[in-house]
């Protein structure tokens, strides 16, 4: 029920929503980093050219044979720029196919090989901006209308052309927004990993500050009776302050975006990796080996090594087919700490590295934030290996 003088909220909502939707479509930017030309594009062009020549030689019902084949071959190169310049390539194709009948007395000079134009329509809605998509739709509708009104394209064929065009538009739009959804999920995973690392570093810095406060209290208490104890306390405070400053610099690099997260319950270190060793109720056994100089490792590095190893062992137990053993090896030297986690699963299992899981993305992000690297891939003789190298200082140089 609406009283006199009260605005119709449904009308206002509709009037605001439709222009907002149209404005959103019009202002939609291009997807980032469109793929450049690959060998597949050149291979496709190399197949289409002889296919057009073969069709021109074998088809007896093809009118204006030479012109039709020439137009088809001339438009094949548009496929090479269909991702970087989708609207221009589509406009060239539809302009040429619409103007060619002027040379043939109204007969369309096209071959079946010209079906590759569907890829141009798909690419426009997969890689083009909103303005380009709207402009391309207008061009396609204009081309179909002109062909129906002035050339030999009858209404049933026009309906078929529109159906094919609409299918390509739908497919390109679906893949576009599927890719956007995955990018949002990946960004969320990176954000969560950054927040977790920030919480870990916060706990570490709090530990250093607490140690400094305790030492300062002890120094004040013994300053009058034991001046040397106070001097020693100042040395410890200086060392703790240096460590805290290094950790604070690492925390600033994390660029924490969320302040509402709960603090971490505990801080794991490299020595805690021994808790992963042993045989579980299901899955392969885990062997842990620590070697080299692992003393006085910064807590941020120790926590990162532990979490990367823990995630790698979890992935091996879940996904390594017929694996019986998982080896975790950590070695330290003067400059870095190295982690290697490998399993002996079947070589037939290929956990895809081209589309990494969110666990691997989180491990890689954690290593990068500390100035290190993390890589994963199959072994030549079977199984899977995760390798991480972190600088001993816990910060990029």
C-alpha positions as CSV (number, residue, x, y, z in Angstrom):
1,X,0.0,0.0,0.0
2,X,1.4,3.4,-1.0
3,X,0.1,6.7,0.5
4,X,-0.4,9.8,-1.6
5,X,2.8,11.7,-2.2
6,X,5.0,8.7,-1.2
7,X,7.5,7.7,-4.0
8,X,7.0,4.3,-5.7
9,X,10.1,2.5,-4.4
10,X,9.7,-0.3,-6.9
11,X,9.7,2.2,-9.8
12,X,12.7,4.0,-8.5
13,X,14.5,0.7,-7.9
14,X,13.8,-0.4,-11.5
15,X,14.7,3.0,-13.0
16,X,18.0,3.0,-11.0
17,X,18.9,-0.7,-11.7
18,X,18.5,-0.7,-15.5
19,X,20.8,2.3,-16.2
20,X,23.2,1.0,-13.6
21,X,23.4,-2.3,-15.3
22,X,23.9,-0.8,-18.7
23,X,26.5,1.6,-17.3
24,X,28.3,-1.4,-15.7
25,X,28.3,-3.3,-19.0
26,X,29.5,-0.3,-20.9
27,X,32.3,0.5,-18.4
28,X,33.5,-3.2,-18.2
29,X,37.3,-3.2,-18.7
30,X,39.2,-5.7,-20.7
31,X,40.5,-8.8,-18.9
32,X,44.1,-8.3,-17.8
33,X,47.0,-10.0,-19.6
34,X,45.3,-11.4,-22.7
35,X,47.3,-14.3,-24.2
36,X,49.6,-13.3,-27.1
37,X,49.9,-15.4,-30.2
38,X,50.9,-18.9,-29.6
39,X,51.9,-21.8,-31.9
40,X,48.3,-23.0,-31.8
41,X,47.2,-19.8,-33.5
42,X,49.8,-20.2,-36.3
43,X,48.8,-23.9,-36.6
44,X,45.2,-23.0,-37.0
45,X,45.9,-20.4,-39.6
46,X,48.2,-22.9,-41.4
47,X,45.3,-25.4,-41.5
48,X,42.6,-23.0,-42.6
49,X,44.5,-21.7,-45.7
50,X,44.9,-25.2,-47.4
51,X,41.4,-26.1,-46.3
52,X,40.0,-23.0,-48.1
53,X,42.0,-24.0,-51.2
54,X,40.7,-27.6,-51.0
55,X,37.1,-26.4,-50.6
56,X,37.5,-24.1,-53.7
57,X,38.8,-27.0,-55.7
58,X,36.2,-29.6,-54.7
59,X,33.0,-27.7,-54.3
60,X,31.0,-27.5,-57.6
61,X,28.2,-25.3,-56.2
62,X,30.6,-22.5,-55.1
63,X,29.8,-19.4,-57.0
64,X,32.6,-16.9,-57.7
65,X,35.1,-19.5,-56.7
66,X,38.3,-17.4,-57.0
67,X,36.8,-14.4,-55.1
68,X,35.3,-16.6,-52.3
69,X,38.6,-18.4,-51.7
70,X,40.6,-15.2,-51.9
71,X,38.3,-13.5,-49.3
72,X,38.5,-16.5,-47.0
73,X,42.3,-16.6,-47.1
74,X,42.7,-12.9,-46.7
75,X,40.6,-12.9,-43.5
76,X,42.5,-15.9,-41.9
77,X,45.2,-13.6,-40.4
78,X,42.5,-11.9,-38.3
79,X,42.7,-14.9,-36.0
80,X,46.2,-14.0,-35.0
81,X,45.0,-10.7,-33.4
82,X,41.6,-11.9,-32.1
83,X,42.6,-11.6,-28.4
84,X,44.6,-8.3,-28.5
85,X,42.3,-6.4,-31.0
86,X,39.0,-8.4,-31.0
87,X,36.7,-5.5,-32.2
88,X,39.0,-4.5,-35.0
89,X,39.3,-8.0,-36.3
90,X,35.6,-8.6,-36.1
91,X,34.8,-5.3,-37.8
92,X,37.2,-6.1,-40.7
93,X,35.7,-9.6,-41.2
94,X,32.1,-8.4,-41.2
95,X,32.9,-5.4,-43.4
96,X,34.7,-7.5,-46.0
97,X,32.0,-10.2,-46.1
98,X,29.2,-7.5,-46.3
99,X,30.9,-5.5,-49.1
100,X,32.1,-8.5,-51.2
101,X,28.6,-9.2,-52.6
102,X,28.8,-5.8,-54.4
103,X,31.3,-7.4,-56.7
104,X,29.2,-10.5,-57.3
105,X,25.9,-8.9,-58.1
106,X,24.4,-9.6,-54.7
107,X,25.7,-13.2,-54.2
108,X,27.6,-13.8,-51.0
109,X,31.3,-14.7,-51.7
110,X,31.8,-17.0,-48.7
111,X,33.0,-20.5,-48.1
112,X,32.3,-23.0,-45.4
113,X,35.8,-22.4,-44.1
114,X,34.7,-18.9,-43.2
115,X,33.0,-20.5,-40.1
116,X,36.2,-19.5,-38.2
117,X,34.5,-16.1,-37.9
118,X,32.7,-17.6,-34.9
119,X,36.0,-17.6,-33.1
120,X,36.2,-13.8,-33.6
121,X,32.8,-13.4,-32.0
122,X,33.8,-15.6,-29.1
123,X,37.1,-13.7,-28.6
124,X,35.3,-10.3,-28.6
125,X,33.2,-11.3,-25.6
126,X,36.0,-13.2,-23.9
127,X,38.7,-10.5,-24.2
128,X,37.1,-7.3,-25.3
129,X,35.9,-4.4,-23.1
130,X,32.2,-3.5,-22.5
131,X,32.3,-0.8,-25.1
132,X,33.8,-3.1,-27.7
133,X,31.3,-5.8,-26.9
134,X,28.3,-3.5,-27.4
135,X,29.8,-2.0,-30.5
136,X,30.5,-5.5,-31.9
137,X,27.0,-6.6,-31.2
138,X,25.7,-3.6,-33.2
139,X,28.0,-4.4,-36.1
140,X,26.9,-8.1,-36.2
141,X,23.2,-7.2,-36.1
142,X,23.8,-4.6,-38.8
143,X,25.6,-7.1,-41.0
144,X,22.9,-9.7,-40.7
145,X,20.2,-7.1,-41.4
146,X,22.0,-5.8,-44.5
147,X,22.5,-9.4,-45.8
148,X,18.8,-10.2,-45.2
149,X,17.5,-7.0,-46.8
150,X,19.8,-6.6,-49.8
151,X,21.5,-9.9,-50.5
152,X,20.5,-13.5,-50.9
153,X,20.3,-14.4,-47.2
154,X,16.8,-15.7,-46.5
155,X,15.1,-15.4,-43.1
156,X,15.7,-19.0,-42.1
157,X,19.4,-18.7,-42.8
158,X,19.4,-15.3,-41.0
159,X,17.9,-17.0,-38.0
160,X,20.5,-19.7,-38.1
161,X,23.3,-17.1,-38.3
162,X,21.8,-15.3,-35.3
163,X,21.6,-18.5,-33.3
164,X,25.3,-19.3,-34.0
165,X,26.3,-15.7,-33.2
166,X,24.3,-15.8,-29.9
167,X,25.9,-19.1,-28.9
168,X,29.4,-17.7,-29.4
169,X,28.5,-14.6,-27.4
170,X,27.1,-16.7,-24.6
171,X,30.2,-19.0,-24.5
172,X,32.6,-16.1,-24.5
173,X,30.7,-14.3,-21.7
174,X,30.6,-17.5,-19.6
175,X,34.3,-18.1,-19.9
176,X,35.0,-14.5,-19.2
177,X,33.1,-14.4,-15.9
178,X,34.4,-17.8,-14.9
179,X,37.9,-16.5,-15.2
180,X,37.0,-13.4,-13.2
181,X,35.5,-15.6,-10.4
182,X,38.6,-17.7,-10.2
183,X,40.8,-14.5,-10.1
184,X,38.7,-13.3,-7.1
185,X,39.1,-16.6,-5.4
186,X,42.9,-16.6,-5.9
187,X,43.1,-13.0,-4.6
188,X,41.1,-14.1,-1.5
189,X,43.5,-17.0,-0.9
190,X,46.5,-14.6,-1.2
191,X,44.8,-12.1,1.2
192,X,44.1,-14.8,3.8
193,X,47.7,-16.0,3.6
194,X,49.0,-12.5,4.0
195,X,46.7,-12.0,7.1
196,X,47.9,-15.3,8.6
197,X,51.6,-14.3,8.1
198,X,50.8,-10.9,9.5
199,X,49.3,-12.5,12.6
200,X,52.4,-14.8,13.0
201,X,54.7,-11.8,12.7
202,X,52.7,-9.9,15.2
203,X,53.0,-12.7,17.7
204,X,56.8,-12.8,17.1
205,X,57.3,-9.1,17.6
206,X,55.2,-9.3,20.8
207,X,57.5,-12.0,22.1
208,X,60.6,-9.8,21.5
209,X,59.0,-6.8,23.2
210,X,58.0,-8.9,26.2
211,X,61.6,-10.2,26.5
212,X,62.9,-6.6,26.4
213,X,60.5,-5.5,29.1
214,X,61.5,-8.4,31.4
215,X,65.2,-7.7,30.8
216,X,64.7,-4.0,31.5
217,X,62.9,-4.7,34.8
218,X,65.7,-7.1,35.8
219,X,68.3,-4.4,34.9
220,X,66.6,-1.8,36.9
221,X,66.3,-4.1,39.9
222,X,70.1,-5.0,39.9
223,X,71.5,-1.7,38.7
224,X,72.5,-0.5,42.2
225,X,74.0,-3.7,43.5
226,X,75.3,-5.3,40.3
227,X,76.1,-2.8,37.5
228,X,77.5,-5.5,35.3
229,X,74.2,-7.3,35.3
230,X,72.5,-4.1,34.2
231,X,75.0,-3.8,31.4
232,X,74.3,-7.4,30.3
233,X,70.6,-6.7,30.4
234,X,71.1,-3.7,28.1
235,X,73.0,-5.9,25.6
236,X,70.2,-8.4,25.6
237,X,67.6,-5.6,25.1
238,X,69.7,-4.3,22.2
239,X,69.8,-7.7,20.5
240,X,66.0,-8.3,21.1
241,X,65.3,-4.8,19.7
242,X,67.3,-5.6,16.5
243,X,65.4,-8.8,16.0
244,X,62.1,-7.1,16.6
245,X,63.0,-4.3,14.2
246,X,63.8,-6.9,11.5
247,X,60.5,-8.7,12.1
248,X,58.6,-5.4,12.0
249,X,60.1,-4.5,8.7
250,X,59.0,-7.9,7.4
251,X,55.5,-7.3,8.8
252,X,55.3,-3.9,7.0
253,X,56.0,-5.7,3.7
254,X,53.0,-8.0,4.3
255,X,50.7,-5.0,3.9
256,X,48.1,-6.4,6.2
257,X,44.6,-5.4,5.0
258,X,42.4,-6.8,7.7
259,X,42.5,-5.7,11.3
260,X,39.5,-7.8,12.5
261,X,41.2,-11.2,12.4
262,X,41.7,-13.1,15.7
263,X,45.3,-13.6,16.8
264,X,47.0,-16.9,16.1
265,X,46.8,-19.4,18.9
266,X,50.4,-20.7,18.6
267,X,53.6,-20.3,16.7
268,X,55.1,-23.4,15.0
269,X,58.9,-23.6,14.4
270,X,61.2,-25.9,12.4
271,X,61.7,-28.2,15.4
272,X,57.9,-28.8,15.4
273,X,58.3,-30.6,12.1
274,X,59.2,-33.8,14.0
275,X,55.5,-33.9,15.0
276,X,54.7,-34.7,11.4
277,X,56.9,-37.8,11.4
278,X,55.4,-41.3,11.8
279,X,52.7,-43.5,10.3
280,X,49.2,-42.2,10.1
281,X,46.1,-44.3,10.2
282,X,45.7,-43.8,6.5
283,X,48.2,-42.7,3.8
284,X,52.0,-42.8,3.6
285,X,54.4,-42.6,6.5
286,X,56.3,-39.3,7.0
287,X,60.1,-39.1,7.6
288,X,61.6,-35.9,8.8
289,X,65.3,-35.0,8.5
290,X,66.8,-31.8,9.9
291,X,70.4,-31.0,9.0
292,X,72.8,-28.1,8.7
293,X,72.8,-24.8,10.7
294,X,69.2,-24.4,11.9
295,X,70.0,-22.5,15.1
296,X,68.8,-18.9,15.6
297,X,66.5,-19.1,12.6
298,X,64.1,-16.1,12.7
299,X,60.6,-17.2,13.9
300,X,59.0,-15.9,10.7
301,X,61.2,-18.2,8.6
302,X,60.6,-21.1,11.0
303,X,56.9,-20.6,10.9
304,X,56.9,-20.4,7.1
305,X,59.0,-23.6,6.7
306,X,56.6,-25.5,9.1
307,X,53.4,-24.3,7.3
308,X,54.8,-25.1,3.8
309,X,55.9,-28.5,5.0
310,X,52.6,-29.2,6.7
311,X,50.6,-28.2,3.6
312,X,52.8,-30.4,1.4
313,X,52.5,-33.4,3.6
314,X,48.7,-32.9,3.7
315,X,48.5,-32.7,-0.1
316,X,50.7,-35.9,-0.4
317,X,48.4,-37.8,1.9
318,X,45.3,-36.7,0.1
319,X,46.4,-36.8,-3.6
320,X,49.5,-39.1,-3.9
321,X,48.2,-42.3,-5.4
322,X,49.7,-45.5,-3.9
323,X,52.4,-43.5,-2.0
324,X,54.1,-45.3,0.9
325,X,56.5,-42.6,2.0
326,X,56.8,-38.9,2.3
327,X,60.2,-37.4,3.0
328,X,60.6,-34.0,4.6
329,X,64.1,-32.6,4.6
330,X,65.2,-29.2,5.9
331,X,68.8,-27.9,5.6
332,X,70.2,-24.6,6.7
333,X,73.4,-22.7,5.8
334,X,74.7,-19.2,6.3
335,X,72.3,-17.6,3.8
336,X,69.2,-19.7,3.4
337,X,67.0,-22.4,4.7
338,X,65.9,-25.1,2.2
339,X,62.8,-27.4,2.4
340,X,62.2,-30.4,0.2
341,X,59.0,-32.5,0.6
342,X,58.8,-35.5,-1.8
343,X,56.6,-38.6,-2.0
344,X,56.9,-41.9,-3.9
345,X,53.5,-41.9,-5.5
346,X,52.7,-43.2,-9.0
347,X,54.1,-41.2,-11.9
348,X,50.8,-41.4,-13.7
349,X,49.3,-38.9,-11.2
350,X,50.0,-35.4,-12.5
351,X,48.8,-32.8,-10.1
352,X,48.4,-30.0,-12.7
353,X,51.0,-27.2,-12.2
354,X,49.4,-25.0,-14.9
355,X,46.4,-24.5,-12.7
356,X,47.7,-24.8,-9.2
357,X,45.5,-25.5,-6.2
358,X,44.8,-22.9,-3.6
359,X,47.2,-24.7,-1.1
360,X,50.1,-24.3,-3.5
361,X,49.2,-20.7,-4.1
362,X,49.2,-20.0,-0.4
363,X,52.6,-21.7,0.1
364,X,54.0,-19.7,-2.8
365,X,52.6,-16.4,-1.5
366,X,54.1,-17.1,2.0
367,X,57.5,-17.8,0.5
368,X,57.4,-14.7,-1.7
369,X,56.5,-12.4,1.2
370,X,59.7,-13.5,2.9
371,X,61.8,-13.0,-0.2
372,X,62.0,-16.7,-1.0
373,X,60.7,-19.2,-3.6
374,X,58.4,-22.2,-3.6
375,X,58.0,-24.6,-6.5
376,X,56.2,-27.9,-7.0
377,X,56.2,-30.5,-9.7
378,X,56.3,-34.2,-10.6
379,X,59.5,-36.2,-10.2
380,X,61.0,-38.0,-13.3
381,X,60.8,-41.3,-11.6
382,X,57.4,-40.8,-10.1
383,X,55.9,-38.9,-7.2
384,X,55.7,-35.2,-6.4
385,X,58.2,-32.7,-4.9
386,X,57.7,-29.4,-3.3
387,X,60.9,-27.2,-2.9
388,X,61.1,-24.0,-0.9
389,X,64.1,-21.8,-0.3
390,X,63.9,-18.9,2.2
391,X,66.6,-16.4,3.0
392,X,67.9,-16.9,6.5
393,X,67.1,-13.3,7.5
394,X,63.5,-13.6,6.6
395,X,63.4,-10.7,4.2
396,X,64.2,-10.0,0.6
397,X,67.5,-8.5,-0.1
